[in-house]
Amino acid sequence: MQSRMKSPAWTVPGAREALLTIHKATESFDVPRTTLELVHVRVGQINGCSVCVDMHSRILKNLGESDTRMFALAAWREAPYFTEAERAALALAEAATRLSDRADAVTDEIWKEASRHFSEPALGALVMTIALANLWNRLNCTTRQVGGDWIAQYV
């Protein structure tokens, strides 16, 4: 597999730095880093972004995440390995990623459950993380960026 071009995040001056600034801002709220990384991987799985699935799985591994949880992430609803807060974050991530699947993509029920586990600033960080993950996925998938060993330098 070969990419179509270098990532727009690297070719558009200032874009990568702006995206990394947003990413850094989302980490300063009361959402566990593991939860944010699980969200990144799940959004990448939904969108078919090999770069993000690869990169964020490596980050999770470096954070000490178990293979069992990472292998079960695609089936998190049926797997017993995730906390209620993680489930709420993953449900929100899936709904916000699949906006066109139904008229009310992010239902009040999904939002209420997420609100039960996260403060408003933390929810803001979670929503920004989901949006940023989707943006990275769209950049990577459109230009056919390839996951792999090169990612290790960023993890």
N, C-alpha and C positions, 0 to 999 in steps of 0.2 A: 504494500500500500504506500502511496506517495501523496503528500499534500499538494493542493492546487497552488498554493502560494504560502508565503510566510504569514503567520497570524496577523490579522489587522491590529491586534493589540500591540504588536511590535512595529508595524509599518506606519501607523498613524501616530505622529509625534504627540507625546503626552498621554496617550490612551492607556497604556499599561500602568503607568504611575497613578492615573486617576482611578482605575479599577482596583488597584492594590490599596489605595487610600480608603476607598469604600469598604473593601474587605477588612482592613485593619479596624475601621470604625465599628464594624459589627461584632468584633471580638471583645469590645470593652464593656459589654453588658452581661447581665446575669443569665447567660445561656451557656451551658457547658460546651467546651470546645468539641468534645466527642459528638454532641448532638448536632452542632453545626456541620461537622464533617460527614456524619451520617446523612444529613440533608443533601449535602453536595453530591455524595455518591448516588443517593436515590434519584435525584433529579437527573444526574448523568445517565443512570440506567434507563429512565423513562425516555430521555431524548436520544439515546444511543450515542453518547459522547464518550468515546474510548479514552480520550485524554483525561477527562474529569473523573471517570470511574477509576482509572489507573492511579492518577495523582492522589486523589483523596482517600483511596484505599491504602495507599502507601503511608499517607499521613496518619490515618487511623492505626495502622500497624505500628508506626513509630510512637504513637500515644499509648500503646499497650493494648489495643483492642484485640479481642479474641477472633480467631478464624471463624468460630461457630457463629458469632453475631454477624460478621461480614458476609459469610456464605448465605445466611438466612435473610439478609436485608431485603432482597427482592420480594420475599414472602413475609414481611414483618407482621402483617395482620394475623397470620396463622402461627407465627413463631413465638415461643414463650420468653424470648431473651431480651425484650425491650421494656423499658419502664413506661409508665403511663404518660409522663412528660415527653419522652422520645416518640411514643406513638402519636401524641397530639401534634408534635412538630412534623412528623412524617406525613400524617394525614393532611396537614396544612400545605406541606411542600407538594404533595401529589395533586391536591386540588388547584393550587395556584400555578402549577406547571401545565395542567390539562384544562386550561380555561375554556377551550372551545368544545369540550366533551358534553357540557350541559349548560343550560341557561344560567343557573345559579351555581357557578363552579365552586366557589367557596361558600358553602352553606352556613347558616347561623349556627348550626350544630357543631360543625368543624371549628368555627371561630370561637364559640363559647368554650369548647373543650381546650383549645389552645390558651384562651384567656384564663382558664382555671389554673394553668401551670406556669404561665409567664406573665410578668408585669407588662405594662404598656411599653416602656422602653425596650424590654427584652423582646416583646412581640415585634416591635419596629425593627430590631436587629435581625430577628428571624425572617421577617418578610423581605428585608433588604438582602439577606443571604440567599433566599430562594430566588429573588429576582436576579441577583448577580450570577448565581449558578446557571440560570436559564440564559442569561446574556453570554456567558462564557461558552455554554453549549452551542448556542447559535453561531458564534464566531468560529468555533472549532469544527462543527459539523458542516457548515457551509463551505469552509475552505479545506475540508478533509484533513484536519490535523491528526497526526498519528501519535497515539500513546506509546510509551516505551521507556527505555533506559534513560533517555535524555531528561525525563521528568525528575529523576533522582536528584539532579542538581538543584531543583527548586523545592524539594521536600525536606 
